[in-house]
Amino acid sequence: MLLFEDIVRAEKIVSKHIITTPVVHSKALSEAVGQHIYLKLENQQITGSFKIRGAINAISNLNPAQKKAGVVALSTGNHGRGLAFAANLMKIKCIICMSELVPKNKIEGIKALGAEVRLIGANQDEAQLEADRLTTEEGMTYVSPFDNIDVIAGQGTLGLEIYRQIPELTFAFVPLSGGGLICGVARALKSLNRNLKVIGVSMDRGAAMYESQKAGKPIFVREEESLADALTGGIGLDNKYTFQLTKKLVDEIVLVSEKEIADGIHYAYWQESQIVEGAGAVAIASLLNKKFKPNGPSVALMCGRNINMEKHFSLISLKS
Ligand SMILES: *Cc1c(COP(=O)(O)O)cnc(C)c1O
């Protein structure tokens, strides 16, 4: 259901619109872990996260009628930004539905990327109803942030890049929420080297995919606030793709605490000169805290940098 060829095809489209983010060798992490550790700096991607890869691929694969009607999403975060950016780039109408409680700066951020923001109701469920209405009554296409094959294939282009940049790679540490990112990356990497291992990293607060894999089916996990806000949320009880793909492609899932995420953000800044959001710090946090010990060259994917800068300043100002 997700083929290597889908990812190769996605790269032909996506690579025209994004930057190939750098990979750097981390001396500090390599010494701490005892293996060569590389960082994939996807925090430097346009819009500040990898989400534009999946969004561009999903929009490109719409048929002409779907393109004319446009796309809709629910996210106030990186997916909303990514889809808004991609839609604007490809001159497609895009509506992002949000609850009226969403902070003004997030609304303005999405509007600035050219999307229409529709504020509905006092919670996510009411915004979901409007998104459903737009798909059924106005023929718009709902784009899931993770449970969509074209989105997964788009995120998988990161795997192709990583393999070219680090051919000797043996382990990849990848942030995990709904699983679109890790499933795409794992499919790409394992097609190129079937001995390569892929480790998912989630926060220990409300780790929906981790709990669902343990239960053997998608389950409801109560959402909790986390510094890694891009990793919060469920995988959908009617999950179509990422639950099964994660089961097949991900070798292990490890969890990090809020303190470990905060320390990861601090470390990324002071040791690597990188600004990352919470989700962007979980892979290095898992290595620093020895949640899983790789026995060969490894990459930690730093997937995003969209953090409130006052929050970031307070975190990096803490003495470690
Ligand atoms: C969306 C997102 C994730 C999680 O991706 P999934 O495909 O839901 O697993 C991780 N990090 C950042 C920065 C994100 O925006």
The ligand as a Tripos MOL2 file, in Angstrom:
@<TRIPOS>MOLECULE
LIG
   15    15     1     0     0
SMALL
NO_CHARGES

@<TRIPOS>ATOM
      1 C1          3.7290   16.5100   12.4580 C.3       1 LIG1
      2 C2          5.0000   16.5510   13.1790 C.ar      1 LIG1
      3 C3          5.5500   15.3930   13.7790 C.ar      1 LIG1
      4 C4          4.8620   14.0640   13.7990 C.3       1 LIG1
      5 O1          4.6250   13.5270   12.5290 O.3       1 LIG1
      6 P1          3.6350   12.2850   12.3640 P.3       1 LIG1
      7 O2          3.5940   12.0600   10.9100 O.co2     1 LIG1
      8 O3          2.2970   12.7140   12.9160 O.co2     1 LIG1
      9 O4          4.1860   11.1590   13.1500 O.co2     1 LIG1
     10 C5          6.7920   15.5100   14.3830 C.ar      1 LIG1
     11 N1          7.4480   16.6730   14.4330 N.ar      1 LIG1
     12 C6          6.9600   17.8010   13.8860 C.ar      1 LIG1
     13 C7          7.7500   19.0450   13.9980 C.3       1 LIG1
     14 C8          5.7250   17.7800   13.2390 C.ar      1 LIG1
     15 O5          5.2410   18.9040   12.6930 O.3       1 LIG1
@<TRIPOS>BOND
     1     1     2 1
     2     2     3 ar
     3     2    14 ar
     4     3     4 1
     5     3    10 ar
     6     4     5 1
     7     5     6 1
     8     6     7 2
     9     6     8 1
    10     6     9 1
    11    10    11 ar
    12    11    12 ar
    13    12    13 1
    14    12    14 ar
    15    14    15 1
@<TRIPOS>SUBSTRUCTURE
     1 LIG1         1 GROUP 0 **** ****
